[in-house]
Amino acid sequence: MKTFFILSALLAVASPYIYEKCELARVLRKNGLDGYRGYSLANWVCLVQYESSYNTRVVGRNRRGGRTLSSDYGLFQISSIGWCDDGRTQYSKNPKNGCGSKCDDYINDNIADDIQCAKRVVTPQGMNAWYGWKKKCKSRNLGNFLRDCNL
């Protein structure tokens, strides 16, 4: 019986939180992303949809030749190249830890720090920093993207 409870507790801790689109839109708006650097709330939600599928704990690996070159973390897929330190990326020792955080800070359910880092990323690079946004959201009519959210 004890083993079951310990295993249940470990699974609960490791489970990702996956936002619903409208729920995330409310959180992002509350944290100042609607209109931030000229990008609508729909752009931010679209970005998250195509980068992480609203999953707070997703880690994407960027590989070449069977070797991981870098990794992307959390809802916004914050890159270990230039934005956070994962201790593994060849550039992680580089002082360009733009958000001043460990990458693991972005794979939990507290997304306040994720939002702050995303604001730093978008400041010099715009949303072009995110491949998912460039491919799926950029130059698209997102006018109806949040229509069902009643914001």
C-alpha positions in Angstrom: 0.0 0.0 0.0 2.8 2.4 0.8 4.4 1.7 -2.5 1.2 2.7 -4.3 1.0 6.0 -2.5 4.7 6.8 -3.1 4.3 5.9 -6.8 1.1 8.0 -7.1 2.8 11.0 -5.5 5.8 10.7 -7.9 3.5 10.5 -10.9 1.5 13.5 -9.7 4.7 15.6 -9.4 6.0 14.5 -12.8 2.7 15.1 -14.7 2.7 18.1 -17.0 0.0 20.7 -16.8 -1.6 21.2 -20.2 -3.5 24.4 -20.5 -6.7 24.8 -22.4 -6.4 27.5 -25.1 -8.8 30.0 -23.5 -7.4 29.4 -20.0 -3.9 30.2 -21.2 -5.2 33.3 -23.1 -6.5 34.7 -19.8 -3.2 34.0 -18.0 -1.1 35.6 -20.7 -3.4 38.6 -20.9 -3.3 39.0 -17.1 0.6 38.9 -17.3 0.8 41.7 -19.9 1.3 39.8 -23.2 -1.7 41.2 -25.1 -0.1 43.8 -27.3 3.4 43.3 -25.9 5.9 44.5 -28.5 3.0 44.9 -30.9 2.0 41.2 -30.8 -1.7 40.4 -30.2 -2.8 37.9 -27.6 -3.8 35.6 -30.4 -0.2 35.6 -31.7 1.1 34.5 -28.2 -1.5 31.8 -27.8 -0.8 30.6 -31.4 2.9 30.5 -30.7 2.4 28.3 -27.6 0.0 26.0 -29.4 2.6 25.2 -32.1 5.7 25.3 -29.9 4.5 23.2 -27.0 0.8 22.2 -27.5 0.1 24.1 -24.2 2.2 21.6 -22.2 4.2 23.2 -19.4 6.8 20.4 -19.2 7.7 19.7 -22.8 11.4 19.6 -23.7 12.4 19.7 -27.4 15.8 18.5 -28.5 17.5 20.0 -31.5 19.7 17.2 -32.9 22.2 16.9 -35.7 24.1 13.8 -36.5 22.7 11.9 -33.5 24.0 14.6 -31.1 21.8 17.0 -29.2 23.0 20.6 -30.0 20.5 22.4 -27.9 17.1 22.0 -26.2 14.0 24.1 -25.8 12.0 24.2 -22.6 8.4 24.7 -21.4 5.4 26.4 -22.9 7.4 28.9 -24.9 10.2 26.4 -25.8 12.9 28.7 -24.3 16.2 27.8 -26.0 19.3 26.7 -24.2 21.2 28.7 -26.8 21.3 32.2 -25.5 18.4 32.2 -23.1 18.8 29.6 -20.3 21.5 27.3 -18.9 20.9 23.6 -19.2 24.4 22.6 -18.3 24.6 20.4 -21.4 24.4 22.7 -24.5 27.8 23.6 -25.8 26.9 27.2 -25.5 25.4 26.9 -22.0 28.7 28.1 -20.5 28.4 31.2 -22.7 27.5 34.3 -20.7 24.5 34.8 -23.0 22.1 33.3 -20.5 19.6 36.1 -21.5 17.0 35.2 -19.0 19.5 34.4 -16.2 17.8 31.1 -15.4 18.3 27.4 -15.4 16.4 25.8 -18.3 14.7 23.4 -15.9 13.0 26.5 -14.4 10.7 26.5 -17.5 9.4 23.0 -17.2 7.1 23.3 -14.2 3.6 24.6 -13.7 4.7 28.1 -12.6 4.7 30.0 -15.9 5.4 33.5 -14.5 9.2 33.1 -15.2 8.4 31.6 -18.6 6.4 34.7 -19.5 9.2 37.0 -18.3 11.7 35.2 -20.3 9.5 35.2 -23.4 9.3 38.9 -23.1 13.1 39.1 -23.1 13.3 36.8 -26.2 10.7 38.8 -28.2 12.4 42.2 -27.4 15.4 41.9 -29.7 14.2 39.2 -32.1 10.5 39.6 -32.4 8.4 36.5 -32.7 10.7 35.3 -35.5 12.7 33.7 -32.7 10.2 30.9 -32.6 10.0 28.5 -35.6 6.5 27.4 -34.7 5.2 30.9 -34.8 7.0 31.7 -38.1 5.7 28.6 -39.8 2.1 28.5 -38.4 1.1 31.9 -37.1 3.1 34.7 -38.9 1.2 36.6 -41.6 -2.0 34.6 -40.9 -5.3 36.0 -40.0 -5.6 35.2 -36.3 -8.7 37.4 -35.9 -10.9 34.4 -35.0 -8.3 32.4 -33.1 -9.6 33.4 -29.7 -13.2 34.0 -30.7 -14.6 31.2 -28.5 -12.8 32.5 -25.4 -15.1 35.4 -24.5 -12.2 37.6 -23.5 
